[in-house]
Amino acid sequence: MNHHDIFSGFFGGAAGLLSSAESMLHHALNPRSDDITVPLEVSLSDVFLGKTKQVILERKKGCTGCQGGGRVMTPCRACQGNGINLTTIQPFPGYIQQVPQECRLCRGGGFAGHGNCPTCHGQGAMIEKRKLDVKIPSNCRTNQELIFNGYGHHMPGEEAGDAVVIFRVKEHPVFERRGAHLYIEKEISLSEALCGVEIPITTLDGRSLLVRNKRHSPIKPFSIRVIENEGMPVLPSFHHSANTHGNLYIKFTVKFPSQLDKEVMESLKSLLPGMTQPLDIDRMAEDIEEVQLSEYNPDDNSNSYDAGSDDDDLDHQPTVQCVHQ
């Protein structure tokens, strides 16, 4: 049984406090240089293909010329670089002893600084450029992070920080991503909706799909059709193999003609089922008034759908009412 188990058994959650204390002690005894944040913009195609992007890191690294001190270091002339001097003392008569003492000139360091380091110009650090190959995960999302341990800033006497790559996935002009599935919208004509349609689609990996609707299956406005396994790659798991993809969903909007000729209308009446028969009413009766439908314009306040609503009256009513006895 280790010390964590002992503390957990006797003090319950005290083991967690001990772990936190150990972590704080580790960071205190082993200071760590800063991390580097690297923003990386990728396209949806890059994510689909799992491409590798190369980025250039600029990190601070301790100067090798001055070991991060920023000064030209030479061996101390007083202690010859040892950091200590031997001092002769006589603790009592007839007895002489030499004891080591910290050098007062270099304060025990063994070296003395003389002017700024010519390599780093007194900064104590140099800017190092380093190439980093970043493999884009197939489940990459905006603000997702990928950490490269030890690729951050690295100052003398400290552990190297990390390089943190933060992805930003650009919006695609055609495809919308929802989880592992892709969605697109297609506008088709009324004749295509009724008689069949062929749609070319270029996939994210550059393949050309020719999408055909099943014969004798009209497409209704705002209906959704699916093409299986043409979505985003799915990470291998217990339920999915390595070659599994999501689906591609197509939402159809049907563009109706703005006007129809009389001859076309008569033809449609004879061809299309479900045509309403003329009403058997006396159109000349005094209690019958014929009106015409007009196009609804939401920008016209005079015929706004919400105009004249009872809710307008509520705007002038107090929100809190008091009842007096």
N, C-alpha and C positions, 0 to 999 in steps of 0.2 A: 504494500500500500504506500503510495507517495504522499507528499505533504498536502496535495490538493484534496485527496480522499479523506485524510485525517481532519482537515479543517471543515470539509463539507459535512462529515459525520458529527462533529462536535458543535459546530457553529452555523450549520445550515448554509446561508448565502455568503458566509465569510470567505469561502474559497474564491468567489468572484472578485471580492475586494483584494484578495491576495494576488490574483492574476493581474488586476489593474495596477497594483503597486509594483509588481515585477516588471510590467511593461513600462511604467514611468521610470523605474530605476534603470532599465536597459537604455532608454532614450537619453537619460541623464548621463550615463557612463559612455554611451556611444552616440554622440551628436550626429545629426543627419542633415545633409545639404538639401536645398530646396528642390522641389519637383519642377518639371518643365511641362507646360500645357501646350499641346499641339492641336489646333483646330484643323479638321480635314473635311473638305466638302467632296461628296461623292454623288454620282448619279444612281438612279434606280437600276440602270443597266449594269453599273459596276457592282452593285450588291447582288444582282441576279447571277452574274458570272463569277462572283467571288474573286474579283481582280486584286492584284497587288499594286499598291501605290507607293512611290518612294518620296519620302519627305527628308528635308535637311534640318537637323537639329543644331542649334547654337547653344552650347552649354558652357558654363564657367568651370574651369579646371585649374587647380592650384599650380602656380608657376613652378617649373622644375628648376629654374635658375636660382630662386631664392627660397624655395620650399614654402611659398605662400606668405613670406614675411614682408615682401616688398622692398627689402634692402639688400645691398651687396654684402654677403656674409663672408667674413674671414676669421680664421682661428684667433681666439683672444690671446693677446700678447702676454697677459698676466698669468694665465693658466695653461697656455699652449693648447687650448682647445679641450682641456679636460673638464672644465667647469668647476674644479675644486683646486684649492691650494693647501699645502701642508704647512701647518703653523706649529712652531716649537713652543711648548709651555713647560713650566717647572711647577708641578702641583705641590711639591714640598722639597725642601733642601736635599741636594744630592741625587735628585731624580728628574730626568729630562724626558719629555714625551712629545712626539709629533702627532697631531690630530688633524684630520681633513676638515676643511671649512669651505663653504660655498664661496666661489670667487665673487668678489664685490664688483669687479669691473663688468663682467658679463652676466652676473646674477645666476650663475650656474649653468647657463646655456652653452658655454664653450665657444660661442661665436659672437662677433660684434658686427653691427651694421655700419656700413660706410657709404652713404649716398643711396639713391634709388636704384633698384635693379634695372639694368638696361633691357632685359628681356620683356618684363611686364610694365616698365616705367613706373614702378612703385605701387602698382595696383594689387600685387600679390596673386593675381589670377589672369589667365589667358582665356580668350574665346576660342573654343574648339568646335569646328564644324564636323558633323558626323551624319552619314547617310543611314536612313532607317527604312527598311522594307516593311510595309504594313499590309498584311493580308486582310481584306475586308470580309467580315463574317457574313454568311448568307442570311442571318437574322438581324442584320445591322439596322438600327433605328437612329433617328436624330437624338443627339445628346447621349448616345451610348458611348461608354469609355472602354478603351483598350490600354492596359498598363504594361509598360516595358520596364522591368525592374533593373535598377542600376544605370539607366540611360539619362538620368537627370544631372543637375549640377554636382560637382565633386570637388570640395575644398579639402586642403590638408587636415588630417586628424579627424575627418568626418566620414560617415558612410555616404555613398553616392545616393542621390535622390532618384526618383523614377521619372520616366517620360510618360505622360498621360495623353493619349490621342483621343480627341472628342469628335465624333462623327456628326456631320450634318448632311442628311439625305435630301437632295434637291427634288422638288416636285416635278413629276413627269407630265408632258403636255397631253398625253393620251391616256395613260394608265393611272388609276388610283389604287393604292395599296391598302388593304385591310387585313392585317394578320398575314397569313400565307396566301391569301386570295388577291386577285387583280380584278378591277372593275373598269369598264369603259362604257360610254354612251354613244349610240349610233342613231342618226336620224335617217329614216327611209320614207319613201313616198307611199301614198295610199295603194297604188298599183303594186308596189313591191311587197307591201304588207299582205295583200290579198293573194297575189299570184306567185310569190317566191322572190328571194333575193340572194345575191352572192356578194360577199363583203371580203375584200383583201385586208389582212391584218399583219403587220410586221411585228414580230415578237421582240422581247428585250434582248434576245441573243441573236437577232438578225434573221431568223427564219421567216418565211412567208407562208401564212395560212390563208386558204380560201374557204371562208365560212359560208356554208349553204344551209338554207332552211329546208326542213322536211316538206316534201310535196303534200298538197292538200292540208296544210297546217298553217292557216293565216296567223300573222303576228298581231296581237292586240296592242294598242297604245300603252306604253309604260310596262309592258311585259318584260320578263328577264329570262334569258336563255343561258345555258352553261356549256363550256367546253372543259372537260375534265383534264387535270394534270397539265394545264398550261399556265399555272400561277407561279408563285415564288417557290424556290427550293425549301424543303422542310428538313431541319436538322435530324440526323439519325437518332432514333430513340427506341424504346421497347415496343412502341406501337407502329413506328414508321421505319422503312428501310432507307438506305442512303439515297435512292433515286426517286423519292417521293416528292411531288410538287402539289401545291394548292391548285385551285381551279380558276378559270377565267370566266367572269360573268359579264354578259352584254345586256344592257338596258336599252330598249328600243323606244324611240319617240317617232310617231307617225305624222308626217306633214300632210295636212289636208289641203286641197285646192281652195283658193280664196273665192272662186266663182265657178259655176257650172252652166254650160249652155243648155238650152231647153232640150235639144236632141239628145245630149249626153244624159240628162236627167231621165228622159223617157226610156233610154236604153238600160240605165241602171235599175229602174223600177221593174223592168221585165227580167233582168238577170239576177238581181239580189233578192234573197228571201226575206220575209218578215216585213214587207212594206205595208205601212198602215193604210187601211182603206179610207176613202173620204167619209167624213162624218155625215150622218143622216140628220141634219138639222136645217131649220129655216133661217138662212143667213140674213133675210130681210126683216126678221122679227124685230120689234122695237126694243126688246130686252137683250139683244145680241149686239155687241160692239167689237169689231175686229181691230186688233192692234198688231204692230210689227215689232219683232225683236231687232235690237240694234247692238252693235259691238260694244262690249264693256271696256272702258278705259280707266284703269285704276288711278291714273294721274289727274283725272278730271274730278275735282271735288264736288261738282254739282250733281254727278250721278254716282258718287262713291257708294260702295256697298254698305259702309258703316254709317253713312250720313243719316241723320234723323234717328239714330239709335237712342233707346231710352237711357243708355249708359251716359249720354251727354248730360242728362239732367242730374245724374248722380254726382257729376263733378262739382256741382254747386251746393251739394248737401253737406252738412257737417259730418265728419267721419266718426265723431263720438257724440252720442245723444244722452242727455240726462233726463231721468224720469223723476218728477217731483210728486211727492205724496200730498 
